[in-house]
Amino acid sequence: MFRTKSVEQSIQDTEEPEHRLKKSLSALDLTVFGVGVVIGTGIFVLTGTIARDTAGPATALAFILAGVVCALAALCYAEFASTVPVAGSAYTFSYASMGELPAWIIGWDLVLELALGCAVVAVGWSGYVRSLMDSAGIALPQQLSGTHDGVFGFDLLAALLVLAITAVLVAGMKLSSRVTAVVVAIKVTVVLLVIIAGAFFIKGSNYSPFIPPSKAAEGGSGIHAPLVQLLFGFTPSNFGVMGIFAAAAVVFFAFIGFDIVATAAEETKLPQRDVPRGILGSLAICTLLYVLVSLVVTGMQHYTELTTDAPLADAFKAVGHPFWASLISFGAAVGLTTVCLILLMGQTRVFFAMSRDGLLPRFFSRVHPRFGTPYRSTLLLGLLVAVVAGFTSIDELAELVNIGTLFAFVLVAVGVVVLRRTRPDLPRGFRAPWVPVLPALSVLASLWLMLNLPAETWLRFAVWMALGVVVYFAYGRRNSRLGKTQGSQGL
């Protein structure tokens, strides 16, 4: 169960003709992917919501703190991706350092997380587009607008979006990167225009107090309470210094996605150099944009007057400029297409890597003879996600938990230390500084954020993991290529 797959074997497997992905990406492509998946509606919605309820103008500090936590994990990902430039991200890294069962568990988790995440984004995109269509006098029938207020329906727009990006992913990574580059350029332009325009309406008095006085937060009860509260009786507080930490635990999830850059390592021309640049570059750009937007929104309106649904758009309406509010809605709708595309891309690459190793049926790891993409797994997962997005309401999909991503951060940080000790001879295109101190800090930061998640989230995570263990012993362990190889060698 804890047999490890050597880095040399992982790299050798990428050269099999029928299972070899086409190398076509550069550092710029990877940076665009990272920015494309991280910058979504969160930058337009989450910033104002957290400012009003949790941290006030100090939300900017919360974003910086969350960015530092992500940077700790990003440095670990960068070292691993430069050492093991193979599709699969945390799954592949865990296989090389901690063994097959831990690798299966994280791969099983990431496939679910990315699939549901893609469906969530598709449903959100559908809502924005329907709103724009309504403004233009075009209305879809209720039956094709998804399930709302207990009325059953199929979300046609969400399903069509997933099918469209599935076709783009099948057609090749270079096409995917070009489409992403165009959309990300539009999205970042909108964000920069909003920042520049909003700067003219900032009032210094709105920043006072920059760190509002602390007050007790209303915590949940029972299964809905944070695990840290149930275990230690610790009740989080809003505002004040502790409010900044509480806000960081929430806005952290606005950064999730930069790690997906690592799933494209195998399709990168110079992975040892370009993957670390893509991971760290996209994280730096996104952190800067988040901080600037949070400073603008809290400077335009006092944090106590911000709305929760569309705080940045409503802030422009409050100063008499509804045009910018419409531009923000347009930017959010356009931007969500790249988030959806890159989440699905990451999912298919993890699924592909697990299939190539025999832990899932090998049928799905065949690549297209012309496009060089894992078209079978992409078509399968695209169809499944389209169905999920079409038939499930956003309220149910919004229950998606990010505990799996934090769990991946923990395993990758531990794996860096393990591989440094077991394989110090490996060439590393990028070396994370201050090992093992930096990975230890990354583990502690991730665990702290995990403890702030509701107990209900932990239960769902445990159930899904238990199901994954059953599937592993029923299929994966017996069909593992590594297991068969070692068995034939008498190991």
C-alpha positions in Angstrom: 0.0 0.0 0.0 3.0 2.3 0.6 5.1 1.2 -2.4 6.5 4.3 -4.1 6.9 4.9 -7.8 10.4 6.2 -8.6 10.7 9.6 -10.2 12.7 7.9 -13.0 9.8 5.5 -13.7 7.2 8.3 -13.6 9.2 10.2 -16.2 9.8 7.1 -18.3 6.0 6.4 -18.4 5.5 9.8 -20.1 7.4 8.6 -23.1 5.0 5.7 -24.0 3.6 6.6 -27.5 0.0 5.9 -26.7 0.1 7.7 -23.3 2.3 10.7 -24.1 1.0 14.2 -23.8 2.1 16.9 -26.3 4.5 19.5 -24.9 3.4 22.9 -26.0 3.2 25.3 -23.0 5.5 28.1 -21.8 5.9 29.9 -18.5 3.6 32.6 -19.8 0.9 30.0 -20.7 1.1 28.6 -17.2 1.0 32.0 -15.6 -2.2 32.8 -17.6 -3.7 29.5 -16.5 -3.0 30.3 -12.9 -4.5 33.8 -13.1 -7.4 32.5 -15.2 -8.5 30.0 -12.5 -7.9 32.1 -9.4 -9.5 35.4 -10.5 -13.2 34.7 -10.6 -16.3 36.2 -9.0 -14.5 36.2 -5.6 -12.6 39.3 -6.5 -15.9 41.1 -7.2 -17.9 39.6 -4.3 -15.8 38.2 -1.6 -13.7 41.3 -1.0 -16.7 43.4 0.0 -18.5 40.7 2.0 -15.4 40.0 4.1 -14.8 43.7 4.7 -18.3 44.3 5.9 -18.6 41.2 8.2 -15.2 40.2 9.3 -12.2 42.5 8.9 -13.2 46.0 7.7 -10.6 47.9 5.6 -8.0 45.5 7.0 -9.3 42.9 4.5 -6.3 43.9 2.4 -4.0 42.6 5.2 -6.1 39.3 5.2 -5.4 38.9 1.5 -1.7 39.4 2.1 -1.8 36.9 5.0 -3.6 34.3 2.8 -1.2 35.0 0.0 1.7 34.2 2.3 0.1 30.9 3.3 -0.5 30.0 -0.3 3.1 31.0 -1.1 4.4 28.5 1.4 2.5 25.7 -0.4 3.4 27.2 -3.8 7.1 26.9 -3.1 6.6 23.2 -2.2 4.6 22.6 -5.4 7.3 24.4 -7.4 10.1 22.2 -6.1 8.0 19.0 -6.7 6.9 20.1 -10.2 10.4 20.8 -11.3 11.6 17.5 -9.9 8.8 15.3 -11.1 7.5 17.1 -14.3 4.6 14.6 -14.7 0.8 15.1 -15.0 -1.2 14.6 -11.8 0.1 17.3 -9.4 -0.3 16.3 -5.8 -1.3 12.7 -6.8 2.0 12.1 -8.7 4.1 13.9 -6.0 2.6 11.7 -3.3 3.2 8.5 -5.3 6.9 9.4 -5.6 7.4 10.2 -1.9 4.8 8.6 0.4 3.4 5.7 -1.5 0.4 4.3 -3.5 -2.4 4.5 -1.0 -1.7 8.2 0.0 -1.4 9.0 -3.7 -4.7 7.3 -4.5 -6.5 9.1 -1.6 -5.4 12.5 -2.8 -6.1 11.7 -6.4 -9.5 10.4 -5.6 -10.3 13.6 -3.6 -9.0 16.0 -6.3 -11.0 14.4 -9.0 -14.2 15.0 -7.0 -13.2 18.5 -5.8 -12.3 19.7 -9.3 -15.4 18.1 -10.9 -17.8 19.7 -8.5 -15.9 23.0 -8.5 -16.2 23.1 -12.3 -20.0 22.4 -12.0 -20.3 25.2 -9.4 -18.6 27.7 -11.7 -20.7 26.7 -14.7 -23.9 27.2 -12.7 -22.6 30.6 -11.5 -21.7 31.6 -15.1 -25.2 30.6 -16.2 -26.7 32.9 -13.7 -24.7 35.9 -14.9 -25.5 35.2 -18.5 -29.2 34.8 -17.8 -29.1 38.1 -16.0 -27.5 39.8 -19.0 -30.0 38.1 -21.3 -32.9 39.4 -19.1 -31.5 42.9 -19.4 -31.6 42.5 -23.2 -35.2 41.2 -23.1 -34.3 37.6 -23.8 -35.7 35.0 -21.3 -35.1 31.3 -21.2 -38.0 29.0 -20.1 -38.0 28.0 -16.5 -37.5 24.4 -17.5 -34.1 25.3 -19.1 -32.9 27.6 -16.3 -32.0 25.1 -13.7 -33.7 24.1 -10.4 -34.9 27.2 -8.5 -37.3 27.6 -5.5 -38.2 23.9 -5.6 -39.2 24.0 -9.3 -37.2 21.3 -11.2 -35.4 22.3 -14.4 -32.3 21.7 -16.5 -29.6 24.4 -16.6 -29.0 24.4 -20.3 -26.5 27.2 -20.4 -24.3 25.6 -17.7 -24.3 22.2 -19.5 -23.5 23.9 -22.9 -20.6 25.8 -21.3 -19.0 22.6 -20.0 -19.5 20.8 -23.3 -17.9 23.7 -25.2 -14.8 23.8 -23.0 -14.6 20.0 -23.2 -14.3 20.3 -27.0 -11.6 23.0 -26.5 -9.6 20.7 -24.2 -9.9 17.8 -26.5 -8.6 19.9 -29.4 -5.3 20.6 -27.7 -3.6 22.4 -24.8 -2.2 25.1 -27.1 -5.7 26.0 -28.3 -6.8 25.9 -24.6 -4.0 28.3 -23.7 -4.9 30.7 -26.5 -8.6 30.8 -25.6 -7.6 31.2 -21.9 -5.1 34.0 -22.8 -7.8 36.1 -24.6 -10.4 35.7 -21.9 -7.9 36.3 -19.1 -6.7 39.5 -20.9 -10.4 40.7 -21.0 -10.9 39.8 -17.3 -7.7 41.4 -16.0 -8.4 44.5 -18.1 -11.9 44.8 -16.5 -10.3 44.4 -13.0 -7.7 47.1 -13.7 -10.2 49.5 -15.1 -12.4 49.0 -12.0 -9.3 49.6 -9.7 -8.3 52.8 -11.6 -11.9 54.1 -11.9 -12.6 53.3 -8.2 -9.5 55.1 -7.0 -11.0 58.4 -8.0 -13.9 57.9 -5.6 -11.9 56.8 -2.5 -12.4 58.8 0.6 -9.8 58.7 3.3 -12.4 58.8 6.1 -13.8 55.4 4.9 -10.5 53.8 6.1 -11.1 54.9 9.7 -10.7 52.7 11.6 -8.5 50.6 9.4 -8.7 47.7 11.9 -12.2 48.0 13.6 -12.6 47.1 17.3 -12.9 43.3 17.9 -16.3 41.8 18.6 -17.4 38.2 19.2 -18.6 36.2 16.1 -21.8 34.2 16.0 -20.4 30.7 15.7 -22.5 27.7 14.5 -23.7 25.0 16.7 -23.4 21.2 16.6 -22.3 19.8 13.3 -22.3 23.2 11.7 -19.7 24.6 14.1 -16.0 24.9 13.1 -14.1 21.8 14.2 -11.7 23.9 16.3 -14.6 25.2 18.3 -15.9 21.7 19.0 -12.5 20.3 19.9 -11.0 23.2 21.9 -13.9 25.6 22.7 -12.2 28.3 20.6 -14.8 30.8 19.3 -13.6 33.0 16.4 -14.0 36.8 16.6 -14.7 39.4 13.9 -12.7 42.5 13.4 -9.6 43.4 15.4 -6.4 41.5 14.9 -8.1 38.1 15.3 -10.6 39.2 12.7 -7.8 39.5 10.1 -6.8 35.9 10.8 -10.5 34.8 10.6 -10.8 36.7 7.3 -7.6 35.1 6.0 -9.2 31.7 6.6 -12.1 32.7 4.4 -10.3 34.6 1.6 -7.8 31.8 1.4 -10.3 29.9 -0.8 -10.3 32.8 -3.3 -6.7 31.7 -4.1 -7.4 28.0 -4.6 -6.5 27.0 -8.2 -2.8 28.1 -8.5 -1.9 24.5 -7.7 -3.7 23.3 -10.9 -0.7 24.8 -12.8 1.3 21.8 -11.6 -1.1 19.4 -13.4 0.2 20.8 -16.7 3.9 20.1 -16.0 4.0 17.2 -18.4 2.7 19.4 -21.2 5.3 22.2 -20.6 8.3 22.6 -22.9 10.8 23.4 -20.1 9.0 22.2 -16.9 12.0 22.5 -14.6 12.2 26.2 -15.2 8.7 27.3 -16.4 6.4 25.5 -13.9 7.8 27.2 -10.8 7.6 30.5 -12.7 4.0 29.9 -13.6 3.0 28.9 -10.1 4.7 31.7 -8.3 4.0 34.3 -11.0 0.3 33.7 -11.1 0.1 33.7 -7.3 1.9 37.1 -7.0 -0.3 38.7 -9.7 -3.5 37.5 -8.1 -2.5 38.6 -4.6 -1.7 42.1 -5.9 -5.1 42.4 -7.7 -7.0 41.1 -4.6 -5.3 43.6 -2.3 -5.9 46.6 -4.7 -9.6 45.7 -5.2 -10.1 45.4 -1.4 -8.5 48.8 -0.9 -10.7 50.3 -3.5 -14.0 48.9 -2.4 -13.4 49.8 1.3 -12.3 53.3 0.2 -15.3 54.0 -2.0 -17.8 53.0 0.7 -17.5 52.6 4.5 -17.3 48.9 5.2 -20.5 49.0 7.3 -22.5 50.1 4.2 -21.2 47.5 1.8 -23.8 44.9 0.4 -23.2 41.2 0.4 -24.5 40.1 -3.1 -22.5 42.4 -5.3 -20.5 44.8 -3.0 -18.2 46.3 -5.6 -20.9 46.8 -8.3 -23.2 48.4 -5.7 -20.3 50.6 -4.5 -20.1 52.1 -8.0 -23.9 52.5 -8.0 -23.7 54.3 -4.7 -21.4 56.9 -6.1 -23.6 57.4 -9.2 -21.8 55.3 -11.8 -23.9 52.3 -12.8 -21.9 51.8 -16.0 -19.0 50.4 -14.0 -21.4 48.1 -12.2 -22.5 46.6 -15.5 -18.9 46.3 -16.6 -18.1 44.3 -13.4 -21.0 41.9 -14.2 -19.7 41.4 -17.7 -16.1 40.8 -16.4 -17.4 38.2 -13.9 -19.3 36.3 -16.6 -16.4 36.3 -19.0 -13.9 35.4 -16.4 -15.8 32.4 -15.1 -15.3 30.6 -18.5 -11.6 30.3 -17.9 -12.1 29.2 -14.3 -14.4 26.4 -15.6 -12.0 25.4 -18.3 -8.9 25.2 -16.1 -10.7 23.3 -13.3 -11.8 20.7 -15.9 -8.3 20.6 -17.3 -6.8 19.9 -13.9 -9.4 17.2 -13.2 -8.7 15.4 -16.5 -5.0 15.4 -15.9 -5.2 13.9 -12.4 -7.7 11.2 -13.8 -5.3 10.6 -16.7 -2.3 10.1 -14.4 -4.2 7.6 -12.2 -5.4 5.7 -15.3 -1.9 5.5 -16.7 -0.7 4.0 -13.5 -3.5 1.3 -13.7 -5.3 2.6 -10.6 -8.2 3.5 -12.9 -9.0 1.7 -16.2 -6.1 2.2 -18.6 -8.6 2.8 -21.4 -8.9 6.4 -20.3 -5.2 7.2 -20.5 -5.0 6.9 -24.3 -4.1 10.2 -26.0 -5.5 11.5 -29.2 -3.2 10.6 -32.1 -3.5 14.1 -33.6 -4.1 16.5 -30.7 -2.0 14.7 -28.1 -4.6 15.1 -25.4 -6.3 12.5 -23.1 -9.5 12.8 -25.1 -11.2 9.7 -23.6 -11.0 10.9 -20.0 -11.8 14.5 -21.1 -15.0 13.4 -22.9 -16.1 11.2 -20.0 -15.5 13.8 -17.3 -16.9 16.6 -19.4 -20.1 14.7 -20.0 -20.5 13.9 -16.3 -19.8 17.5 -15.2 -22.2 18.8 -17.8 -25.0 16.5 -16.3 -24.1 17.5 -12.8 -24.1 21.2 -13.7 -27.4 20.9 -15.6 -29.4 19.0 -12.9 -28.1 20.4 -9.6 -29.0 23.7 -8.0 -26.2 26.1 -7.0 -27.3 25.9 -3.4 -26.4 22.2 -3.3 -23.3 22.6 -5.4 -22.1 25.4 -3.1 -21.6 22.9 -0.4 -18.4 21.9 -2.2 -15.7 21.8 0.4 -12.1 22.9 0.0 -10.7 20.5 2.6 -9.3 18.3 -0.1 -7.1 21.1 -1.5 -5.8 21.8 2.0 -5.2 18.1 2.5 -3.2 18.1 -0.8 -1.1 21.1 0.5 -0.3 19.1 3.6 0.8 16.0 1.6 2.9 18.0 -0.9 4.7 19.8 2.0 5.4 16.6 3.8 6.5 14.9 0.5 9.1 17.6 -0.2 10.8 16.8 3.1 10.5 13.0 2.5 12.0 13.2 -1.0 14.8 15.5 0.1 15.8 12.7 2.6 15.2 9.6 0.4 16.4 11.0 -2.9 18.9 13.9 -2.3 20.6 13.0 -5.6 17.6 14.0 -7.8 18.2 17.0 -10.0 15.9 19.8 -8.9 15.2 22.7 -11.3 13.8 24.7 -8.3 14.6 24.2 -4.6 12.2 25.5 -2.0 14.2 27.5 0.6 14.4 26.8 4.4 13.5 23.1 4.2 12.2 21.6 6.5 11.1 24.8 8.3 9.1 26.1 5.3 7.2 22.9 4.7 6.4 22.6 8.4 5.0 26.1 8.4 2.9 25.2 5.3 1.5 22.1 7.1 0.6 24.0 10.2 -1.0 26.8 8.3 -3.1 24.4 6.2 -4.1 22.4 9.2 -5.2 25.6 11.0 -7.4 26.5 8.0 -8.8 22.9 7.9 -9.7 23.2 11.6 -11.7 26.3 10.9 -14.0 24.3 8.5 -17.3 23.0 9.9 -17.5 19.5 11.4 -20.0 18.7 8.7 -17.4 19.2 6.1 -15.0 16.8 7.8 -17.7 14.2 7.9 -18.4 14.5 4.2 -14.7 14.3 3.6 -14.3 11.2 5.7 -17.2 9.4 3.9 -15.8 10.2 0.4 -12.4 9.1 1.5 -13.8 5.8 3.0 -15.5 5.1 -0.4 -12.2 5.8 -2.1 -10.4 3.3 0.1 -13.0 0.7 -0.9 -12.5 1.4 -4.6 -8.7 1.2 -4.2 -8.8 -2.3 -2.6 -11.5 -3.5 -4.9 -9.8 -2.4 -8.2 -6.7 -0.1 -7.9 -4.5 -2.3 -5.7 -5.0 -5.4 -7.9 -4.5 -3.5 -11.2 -1.7 -1.2 -10.2 1.1 -1.3 -12.9 3.7 -0.7 -10.2 2.3 -3.6 -8.2 2.4 -5.9 -11.2 6.0 -4.8 -12.1 7.2 -5.4 -8.5 5.4 -8.7 -8.4 7.0 -10.0 -11.6 10.4 -9.0 -10.2 9.7 -10.8 -7.0 9.7 -7.7 -4.9 
